[in-house]
Amino acid sequence: MLNNIIDRIKLPFRKEKELYLSLYQIIGIIPHDISYYKTALLHKSVARRNAKGKPVNNERLEFLGDAILDAIVGDIVYEHFPGKREGFLTNTRSKIVQRDTLNRLAKEMGINQLILSNGHTSSHNSYLGGNAFEALVGALYLDHGYNACMKFMKKQVLGEMINIDKVAYKEVNFKSKLIEWSQKNKVKMEFKLIENQKDKQGSPTFHFQVIMEGLPCGEGHGYSKKESQQEASKLTLQRLRREPQFIDEVFSAKANRTKMEEEPVLNVPETSQDMNFMVDSEAKVEKHENPFLTEVFDEKSSVADEEKTGKMESSVEPEARESTDDFDLSDISHSKPFDREAIIAAAEAEAFEKG
């Protein structure tokens, strides 16, 4: 309490009075050590190094703030909803600390205007505001302790910005969000069923895993497919949000897949027919001498047959129609002797039967 009074007295004389006032309006308390908050608002895109040459940005404070935020919101949700089961409490906490919520809070509270960055963020990692919000909570924890963070969340956030009861009973479809993200970024994704068993009471349980570009992602367990896929989707979204290297792996796998799809197929078969199965020129049979061979190779005859049976479709390309002809080469391959007289006899017998 005494430190807060002293900080108020010193405020008009601070060198960075505007920053102090801006932070006071956001967190509801005057910063004691301004260096924590400066680091919290320093994005990694801005190159800064300390005296030892190590990079300085808000990533470490973001990690700390994320843990503190989970604990504080979990504490608040536990006290606010007495008697509710663990699944309900976990789901409610997740909605409050999810990246979309933190991004919106950072924007509406004015945190985004204080962030130092180069102004450019990747299309699949645009969580600058939410990351700064977590880092700010980490800075507040180091500067004023856990109770100050609790007061900030209860008064500044849940008291003025978020209605915890509305959040608790609002359905968040993580699966839909993940599918939307994957489609927007043209990332191949599927839900793979890992296991389907029954618990001790005989109730069916499901174990699903998200696969993105062939890479294993989040896994989920539940008493229904929807529940397990929701959990797997939520964990996958968390990885995409918190692990930049994981996003890089996904997009690298996507690049490799699209590259393979665009590359021409090697060893393309030739279009010319292999005529090794044909007889020598001396043994050729003229069309008028062999009606059987004419029926196989004569285009008019094959077209007439197709029209007669009603199998021709205008939508089918000529190449596709030709590929559907029944033409077995096994009977005239080099593995069997060629008998001209036998072929003619067979053709005559067939013509006699049809007659």
DRENDO-1510 file (C-alpha; in Angstrom, 1 decimal, always signed):
<recs>
REC; n; res; u; v; w
REC; 1; MET; +0.0; +0.0; +0.0 .
REC; 2; LEU; +2.8; +2.4; +0.9 .
REC; 3; ASN; +4.6; +1.7; -2.3 .
REC; 4; ASN; +1.5; +2.5; -4.3 .
REC; 5; ILE; +1.1; +5.8; -2.6 .
REC; 6; ILE; +4.8; +6.6; -3.3 .
REC; 7; ASP; +4.4; +5.6; -7.0 .
REC; 8; ARG; +1.4; +8.0; -7.2 .
REC; 9; ILE; +3.4; +10.9; -5.8 .
REC; 10; LYS; +6.3; +10.2; -8.2 .
REC; 11; LEU; +4.1; +9.8; -11.3 .
REC; 12; PRO; +3.9; +13.5; -12.4 .
REC; 13; PHE; +7.7; +13.6; -12.3 .
REC; 14; ARG; +8.4; +10.3; -14.2 .
REC; 15; LYS; +10.4; +10.6; -17.3 .
REC; 16; GLU; +8.0; +8.3; -19.2 .
REC; 17; LYS; +4.8; +9.6; -17.6 .
REC; 18; GLU; +2.6; +8.8; -20.6 .
REC; 19; LEU; +3.6; +5.1; -20.6 .
REC; 20; TYR; +3.0; +5.0; -16.8 .
REC; 21; LEU; -0.5; +6.5; -17.3 .
REC; 22; SER; -1.3; +4.2; -20.2 .
REC; 23; LEU; -0.3; +1.1; -18.2 .
REC; 24; TYR; -2.2; +2.4; -15.1 .
REC; 25; GLN; -5.4; +2.7; -17.2 .
REC; 26; ILE; -4.9; -0.9; -18.4 .
REC; 27; ILE; -3.8; -2.9; -15.3 .
REC; 28; GLY; -5.4; -0.6; -12.7 .
REC; 29; ILE; -2.2; -0.1; -10.8 .
REC; 30; ILE; +0.9; +2.1; -11.3 .
REC; 31; PRO; +3.9; +0.1; -12.4 .
REC; 32; HIS; +6.8; +0.0; -9.9 .
REC; 33; ASP; +9.5; -1.4; -12.2 .
REC; 34; ILE; +8.7; -0.1; -15.7 .
REC; 35; SER; +11.4; -2.3; -17.3 .
REC; 36; TYR; +9.2; -5.4; -16.9 .
REC; 37; TYR; +6.4; -3.8; -18.9 .
REC; 38; LYS; +8.7; -2.4; -21.6 .
REC; 39; THR; +10.0; -6.0; -22.2 .
REC; 40; ALA; +6.4; -7.3; -22.2 .
REC; 41; LEU; +5.5; -4.9; -25.0 .
REC; 42; LEU; +8.6; -5.7; -27.0 .
REC; 43; HIS; +7.9; -8.0; -29.9 .
REC; 44; LYS; +10.7; -10.3; -31.2 .
REC; 45; SER; +10.5; -8.7; -34.6 .
REC; 46; VAL; +12.3; -5.7; -33.1 .
REC; 47; ALA; +16.0; -6.5; -32.6 .
REC; 48; ARG; +17.1; -5.7; -29.1 .
REC; 49; ARG; +20.0; -7.2; -27.1 .
REC; 50; ASN; +21.1; -6.9; -23.5 .
REC; 51; ALA; +24.5; -6.2; -22.2 .
REC; 52; LYS; +25.5; -9.9; -22.6 .
REC; 53; GLY; +24.4; -9.9; -26.2 .
REC; 54; LYS; +21.3; -12.0; -25.7 .
REC; 55; PRO; +18.1; -11.1; -27.6 .
REC; 56; VAL; +15.5; -9.3; -25.5 .
REC; 57; ASN; +11.8; -9.7; -26.3 .
REC; 58; ASN; +8.5; -10.6; -24.6 .
REC; 59; GLU; +8.6; -14.4; -25.2 .
REC; 60; ARG; +9.8; -15.3; -21.7 .
REC; 61; LEU; +7.2; -13.1; -20.1 .
REC; 62; GLU; +4.6; -14.5; -22.4 .
REC; 63; PHE; +5.4; -18.0; -21.1 .
REC; 64; LEU; +5.2; -16.9; -17.5 .
REC; 65; GLY; +2.0; -14.9; -18.1 .
REC; 66; ASP; +0.3; -17.9; -19.8 .
REC; 67; ALA; +0.9; -20.0; -16.7 .
REC; 68; ILE; -0.2; -17.3; -14.3 .
REC; 69; LEU; -3.3; -16.6; -16.4 .
REC; 70; ASP; -4.3; -20.3; -16.4 .
REC; 71; ALA; -3.9; -20.5; -12.6 .
REC; 72; ILE; -5.8; -17.2; -11.9 .
REC; 73; VAL; -8.7; -17.9; -14.3 .
REC; 74; GLY; -8.9; -21.5; -13.0 .
REC; 75; ASP; -9.2; -20.1; -9.5 .
REC; 76; ILE; -11.9; -17.6; -10.5 .
REC; 77; VAL; -13.9; -20.2; -12.4 .
REC; 78; TYR; -13.7; -22.7; -9.6 .
REC; 79; GLU; -15.0; -20.2; -7.1 .
REC; 80; HIS; -17.7; -18.8; -9.4 .
REC; 81; PHE; -19.2; -22.1; -10.3 .
REC; 82; PRO; -19.5; -24.2; -7.2 .
REC; 83; GLY; -20.5; -27.8; -7.8 .
REC; 84; LYS; -19.7; -27.8; -11.5 .
REC; 85; ARG; -17.7; -30.8; -12.9 .
REC; 86; GLU; -14.1; -30.6; -14.1 .
REC; 87; GLY; -15.1; -30.7; -17.8 .
REC; 88; PHE; -17.3; -27.7; -17.5 .
REC; 89; LEU; -14.6; -25.7; -15.5 .
REC; 90; THR; -11.9; -26.6; -18.0 .
REC; 91; ASN; -14.0; -25.6; -21.0 .
REC; 92; THR; -14.9; -22.3; -19.4 .
REC; 93; ARG; -11.3; -21.5; -18.5 .
REC; 94; SER; -10.3; -22.4; -22.1 .
REC; 95; LYS; -12.8; -20.0; -23.6 .
REC; 96; ILE; -11.5; -17.1; -21.4 .
REC; 97; VAL; -7.8; -17.7; -22.1 .
REC; 98; GLN; -8.1; -18.7; -25.7 .
REC; 99; ARG; -6.1; -16.6; -28.2 .
REC; 100; ASP; -9.2; -15.0; -29.9 .
REC; 101; THR; -10.4; -13.7; -26.5 .
REC; 102; LEU; -7.0; -12.3; -25.5 .
REC; 103; ASN; -6.5; -10.7; -29.0 .
REC; 104; ARG; -9.8; -8.9; -28.5 .
REC; 105; LEU; -9.0; -7.8; -25.0 .
REC; 106; ALA; -5.6; -6.5; -26.1 .
REC; 107; LYS; -7.3; -4.5; -28.8 .
REC; 108; GLU; -10.1; -3.0; -26.7 .
REC; 109; MET; -7.9; -2.3; -23.7 .
REC; 110; GLY; -5.3; -0.4; -25.8 .
REC; 111; ILE; -2.5; -2.8; -25.4 .
REC; 112; ASN; -1.9; -3.1; -29.2 .
REC; 113; GLN; -1.1; +0.6; -29.4 .
REC; 114; LEU; +1.8; +0.2; -27.0 .
REC; 115; ILE; +3.5; -2.8; -28.6 .
REC; 116; LEU; +6.8; -2.2; -30.3 .
REC; 117; SER; +7.2; -4.3; -33.4 .
REC; 118; ASN; +8.3; -4.0; -37.1 .
REC; 119; GLY; +4.6; -3.9; -38.1 .
REC; 120; HIS; +4.8; -7.2; -40.0 .
REC; 121; THR; +3.4; -10.6; -38.8 .
REC; 122; SER; +3.0; -13.9; -40.7 .
REC; 123; SER; -0.5; -14.8; -41.9 .
REC; 124; HIS; -0.6; -18.0; -39.8 .
REC; 125; ASN; +0.8; -16.5; -36.6 .
REC; 126; SER; -1.0; -13.1; -36.1 .
REC; 127; TYR; -1.4; -13.3; -32.3 .
REC; 128; LEU; +0.7; -10.3; -31.5 .
REC; 129; GLY; -1.9; -8.7; -29.2 .
REC; 130; GLY; -2.8; -11.9; -27.3 .
REC; 131; ASN; +0.9; -12.7; -26.8 .
REC; 132; ALA; +1.5; -9.2; -25.4 .
REC; 133; PHE; -1.5; -9.5; -23.1 .
REC; 134; GLU; +0.0; -12.7; -21.5 .
REC; 135; ALA; +3.4; -11.0; -21.3 .
REC; 136; LEU; +1.8; -8.1; -19.5 .
REC; 137; VAL; +0.3; -10.4; -17.0 .
REC; 138; GLY; +3.8; -11.9; -16.5 .
REC; 139; ALA; +5.3; -8.5; -16.0 .
REC; 140; LEU; +2.5; -7.6; -13.5 .
REC; 141; TYR; +3.2; -10.8; -11.5 .
REC; 142; LEU; +7.0; -10.0; -11.3 .
REC; 143; ASP; +6.3; -6.3; -10.4 .
REC; 144; HIS; +3.4; -6.6; -7.9 .
REC; 145; GLY; +2.7; -10.3; -7.3 .
REC; 146; TYR; -0.1; -12.9; -7.7 .
REC; 147; ASN; -2.8; -10.9; -5.8 .
REC; 148; ALA; -2.3; -7.9; -8.2 .
REC; 149; CYS; -2.8; -10.2; -11.2 .
REC; 150; MET; -6.0; -11.6; -9.5 .
REC; 151; LYS; -7.3; -8.1; -8.9 .
REC; 152; PHE; -6.5; -7.2; -12.5 .
REC; 153; MET; -8.4; -10.1; -13.9 .
REC; 154; LYS; -11.4; -9.8; -11.6 .
REC; 155; LYS; -11.8; -6.0; -11.9 .
REC; 156; GLN; -10.3; -4.9; -15.2 .
REC; 157; VAL; -11.2; -7.9; -17.3 .
REC; 158; LEU; -14.1; -10.0; -15.9 .
REC; 159; GLY; -15.6; -7.0; -14.1 .
REC; 160; GLU; -15.7; -4.7; -17.2 .
REC; 161; MET; -14.9; -6.6; -20.3 .
REC; 162; ILE; -16.1; -10.2; -20.1 .
REC; 163; ASN; -19.3; -11.7; -18.7 .
REC; 164; ILE; -18.1; -15.0; -17.2 .
REC; 165; ASP; -21.6; -16.5; -17.2 .
REC; 166; LYS; -22.2; -15.8; -20.9 .
REC; 167; VAL; -18.7; -17.2; -21.7 .
REC; 168; ALA; -19.4; -20.4; -19.7 .
REC; 169; TYR; -22.5; -21.3; -21.6 .
REC; 170; LYS; -21.4; -20.2; -25.0 .
REC; 171; GLU; -20.4; -23.2; -27.2 .
REC; 172; VAL; -17.0; -22.9; -28.9 .
REC; 173; ASN; -16.5; -25.2; -31.8 .
REC; 174; PHE; -12.8; -25.8; -31.9 .
REC; 175; LYS; -13.2; -28.4; -34.6 .
REC; 176; SER; -14.9; -25.8; -36.8 .
REC; 177; LYS; -12.2; -23.2; -36.1 .
REC; 178; LEU; -9.5; -25.7; -37.0 .
REC; 179; ILE; -11.1; -26.8; -40.2 .
REC; 180; GLU; -11.7; -23.1; -41.1 .
REC; 181; TRP; -8.0; -22.3; -40.5 .
REC; 182; SER; -6.8; -25.3; -42.5 .
REC; 183; GLN; -9.0; -24.5; -45.4 .
REC; 184; LYS; -8.0; -20.8; -45.4 .
REC; 185; ASN; -4.3; -21.8; -45.5 .
REC; 186; LYS; -4.9; -24.8; -47.9 .
REC; 187; VAL; -3.5; -27.2; -45.3 .
REC; 188; LYS; -4.5; -30.9; -45.7 .
REC; 189; MET; -6.1; -32.2; -42.5 .
REC; 190; GLU; -7.9; -35.3; -41.2 .
REC; 191; PHE; -9.2; -36.8; -38.0 .
REC; 192; LYS; -7.7; -40.2; -37.4 .
REC; 193; LEU; -9.4; -42.7; -35.1 .
REC; 194; ILE; -6.7; -44.2; -32.9 .
REC; 195; GLU; -8.8; -46.3; -30.5 .
REC; 196; ASN; -12.4; -47.2; -29.8 .
REC; 197; GLN; -12.9; -49.0; -26.6 .
REC; 198; LYS; -15.3; -49.3; -23.6 .
REC; 199; ASP; -14.6; -48.1; -20.1 .
REC; 200; LYS; -15.2; -50.1; -16.9 .
REC; 201; GLN; -18.9; -49.2; -17.0 .
REC; 202; GLY; -19.3; -50.4; -20.6 .
REC; 203; SER; -19.6; -46.9; -22.1 .
REC; 204; PRO; -17.9; -46.4; -25.4 .
REC; 205; THR; -14.8; -44.2; -25.5 .
REC; 206; PHE; -13.1; -42.6; -28.5 .
REC; 207; HIS; -9.5; -41.6; -29.1 .
REC; 208; PHE; -8.9; -39.3; -32.1 .
REC; 209; GLN; -5.8; -37.6; -33.4 .
REC; 210; VAL; -5.5; -34.6; -35.8 .
REC; 211; ILE; -3.2; -35.2; -38.8 .
REC; 212; MET; -2.0; -32.2; -40.7 .
REC; 213; GLU; +0.0; -32.7; -43.8 .
REC; 214; GLY; +0.9; -36.1; -42.5 .
REC; 215; LEU; +2.2; -34.7; -39.2 .
REC; 216; PRO; +0.6; -36.0; -35.9 .
REC; 217; CYS; -1.0; -33.1; -33.9 .
REC; 218; GLY; -3.3; -32.9; -31.0 .
REC; 219; GLU; -5.1; -36.0; -29.5 .
REC; 220; GLY; -8.4; -36.1; -27.8 .
REC; 221; HIS; -10.4; -38.6; -25.6 .
REC; 222; GLY; -14.1; -38.6; -25.0 .
REC; 223; TYR; -17.3; -40.5; -24.7 .
REC; 224; SER; -18.4; -39.4; -28.2 .
REC; 225; LYS; -16.6; -38.7; -31.5 .
REC; 226; LYS; -17.6; -35.1; -31.3 .
REC; 227; GLU; -16.1; -34.7; -27.8 .
REC; 228; SER; -12.8; -36.4; -28.6 .
REC; 229; GLN; -12.4; -34.5; -31.9 .
REC; 230; GLN; -13.2; -31.2; -30.1 .
REC; 231; GLU; -10.4; -31.9; -27.6 .
REC; 232; ALA; -8.0; -32.9; -30.3 .
REC; 233; SER; -8.8; -29.8; -32.3 .
REC; 234; LYS; -8.3; -27.5; -29.2 .
REC; 235; LEU; -4.9; -29.0; -28.5 .
REC; 236; THR; -3.9; -28.6; -32.1 .
REC; 237; LEU; -4.9; -25.0; -32.1 .
REC; 238; GLN; -2.9; -24.4; -28.9 .
REC; 239; ARG; +0.1; -25.9; -30.6 .
REC; 240; LEU; -0.3; -23.7; -33.6 .
REC; 241; ARG; -0.7; -20.7; -31.3 .
REC; 242; ARG; +2.2; -21.4; -29.0 .
REC; 243; GLU; +4.8; -23.3; -31.1 .
REC; 244; PRO; +6.0; -21.3; -34.1 .
REC; 245; GLN; +8.3; -24.2; -35.0 .
REC; 246; PHE; +5.3; -26.5; -35.3 .
REC; 247; ILE; +3.7; -24.2; -37.7 .
REC; 248; ASP; +6.9; -24.1; -39.7 .
REC; 249; GLU; +6.9; -27.9; -39.9 .
REC; 250; VAL; +3.2; -28.0; -41.1 .
REC; 251; PHE; +3.8; -25.4; -43.9 .
REC; 252; SER; +7.1; -27.1; -44.8 .
REC; 253; ALA; +5.3; -30.4; -45.2 .
REC; 254; LYS; +2.6; -28.6; -47.2 .
REC; 255; ALA; +5.2; -27.1; -49.5 .
REC; 256; ASN; +6.8; -30.5; -50.1 .
REC; 257; ARG; +3.3; -32.0; -50.9 .
REC; 258; THR; +2.4; -29.3; -53.4 .
REC; 259; LYS; +5.8; -29.5; -55.0 .
REC; 260; MET; +5.4; -33.2; -55.6 .
REC; 261; GLU; +1.9; -32.7; -57.0 .
REC; 262; GLU; +3.1; -30.1; -59.4 .
REC; 263; GLU; +6.2; -32.0; -60.6 .
REC; 264; PRO; +5.7; -33.9; -63.9 .
REC; 265; VAL; +5.5; -37.7; -63.7 .
REC; 266; LEU; +8.7; -39.4; -64.9 .
REC; 267; ASN; +8.9; -42.4; -67.2 .
REC; 268; VAL; +5.7; -41.5; -69.1 .
REC; 269; PRO; +4.7; -44.5; -71.3 .
REC; 270; GLU; +4.9; -44.1; -75.0 .
REC; 271; THR; +1.8; -43.6; -77.1 .
REC; 272; SER; +2.9; -45.8; -79.9 .
REC; 273; GLN; +1.6; -49.4; -79.7 .
REC; 274; ASP; +4.0; -52.3; -79.3 .
REC; 275; MET; +3.6; -54.3; -82.5 .
REC; 276; ASN; +5.7; -57.2; -81.4 .
REC; 277; PHE; +2.6; -59.3; -81.0 .
REC; 278; MET; +1.6; -58.9; -84.6 .
REC; 279; VAL; +2.3; -61.5; -87.3 .
REC; 280; ASP; +4.9; -61.2; -90.0 .
REC; 281; SER; +3.9; -59.3; -93.1 .
REC; 282; GLU; +3.7; -62.5; -95.1 .
REC; 283; ALA; +1.0; -63.8; -92.7 .
REC; 284; LYS; -1.1; -60.7; -92.7 .
REC; 285; VAL; -4.8; -61.1; -93.4 .
REC; 286; GLU; -6.7; -58.6; -95.5 .
REC; 287; LYS; -9.8; -57.0; -94.1 .
REC; 288; HIS; -12.2; -58.7; -96.6 .
REC; 289; GLU; -10.6; -62.1; -95.9 .
REC; 290; ASN; -11.0; -62.0; -92.1 .
REC; 291; PRO; -14.2; -60.4; -90.7 .
REC; 292; PHE; -13.1; -61.3; -87.2 .
REC; 293; LEU; -10.1; -59.0; -87.3 .
REC; 294; THR; -12.1; -56.3; -89.0 .
REC; 295; GLU; -14.6; -56.3; -86.1 .
REC; 296; VAL; -11.8; -55.7; -83.6 .
REC; 297; PHE; -9.9; -52.9; -85.4 .
REC; 298; ASP; -12.5; -51.3; -87.6 .
REC; 299; GLU; -13.6; -48.1; -85.9 .
REC; 300; LYS; -17.0; -48.0; -87.7 .
REC; 301; SER; -17.8; -51.5; -86.4 .
REC; 302; SER; -17.0; -50.7; -82.8 .
REC; 303; VAL; -19.0; -47.5; -83.0 .
REC; 304; ALA; -22.0; -49.3; -84.4 .
REC; 305; ASP; -21.8; -51.9; -81.6 .
REC; 306; GLU; -21.7; -49.2; -78.9 .
REC; 307; GLU; -24.7; -47.4; -80.5 .
REC; 308; LYS; -26.6; -50.7; -80.7 .
REC; 309; THR; -26.1; -51.5; -77.0 .
REC; 310; GLY; -26.7; -47.9; -75.9 .
REC; 311; LYS; -23.4; -47.6; -74.1 .
REC; 312; MET; -22.1; -44.4; -75.7 .
REC; 313; GLU; -22.2; -41.2; -73.7 .
REC; 314; SER; -21.6; -37.8; -75.1 .
REC; 315; SER; -19.9; -36.6; -71.9 .
REC; 316; VAL; -17.1; -39.2; -72.3 .
REC; 317; GLU; -14.0; -38.1; -74.1 .
REC; 318; PRO; -13.0; -40.3; -77.2 .
REC; 319; GLU; -9.8; -41.4; -75.4 .
REC; 320; ALA; -11.8; -42.6; -72.4 .
REC; 321; ARG; -14.2; -44.5; -74.7 .
REC; 322; GLU; -11.4; -46.2; -76.4 .
REC; 323; SER; -9.9; -47.4; -73.2 .
REC; 324; THR; -13.1; -49.2; -72.3 .
REC; 325; ASP; -13.0; -51.6; -75.3 .
REC; 326; ASP; -12.5; -55.2; -74.2 .
REC; 327; PHE; -9.3; -56.3; -76.0 .
REC; 328; ASP; -7.4; -59.1; -74.4 .
REC; 329; LEU; -3.8; -59.4; -75.7 .
REC; 330; SER; -3.1; -62.5; -73.7 .
REC; 331; ASP; -4.2; -64.8; -76.6 .
REC; 332; ILE; -1.9; -63.3; -79.2 .
REC; 333; SER; +1.2; -62.7; -77.2 .
REC; 334; HIS; +4.6; -64.3; -78.0 .
REC; 335; SER; +4.1; -66.9; -75.3 .
REC; 336; LYS; +1.6; -68.7; -77.5 .
REC; 337; PRO; +2.1; -69.9; -81.2 .
REC; 338; PHE; +0.2; -67.9; -83.8 .
REC; 339; ASP; -2.2; -70.1; -85.9 .
REC; 340; ARG; -3.8; -68.1; -88.8 .
REC; 341; GLU; -6.0; -71.0; -89.9 .
REC; 342; ALA; -7.3; -71.5; -86.3 .
REC; 343; ILE; -8.3; -67.8; -86.0 .
REC; 344; ILE; -10.2; -67.9; -89.3 .
REC; 345; ALA; -11.9; -71.2; -88.2 .
REC; 346; ALA; -12.9; -69.6; -84.9 .
REC; 347; ALA; -14.3; -66.5; -86.7 .
REC; 348; GLU; -16.3; -68.6; -89.1 .
REC; 349; ALA; -17.7; -70.7; -86.3 .
REC; 350; GLU; -18.8; -67.6; -84.4 .
REC; 351; ALA; -20.4; -66.2; -87.5 .
REC; 352; PHE; -22.3; -69.5; -88.1 .
REC; 353; GLU; -23.6; -69.5; -84.5 .
REC; 354; LYS; -24.8; -65.9; -84.8 .
REC; 355; GLY; -26.4; -66.7; -88.1 .
</recs>
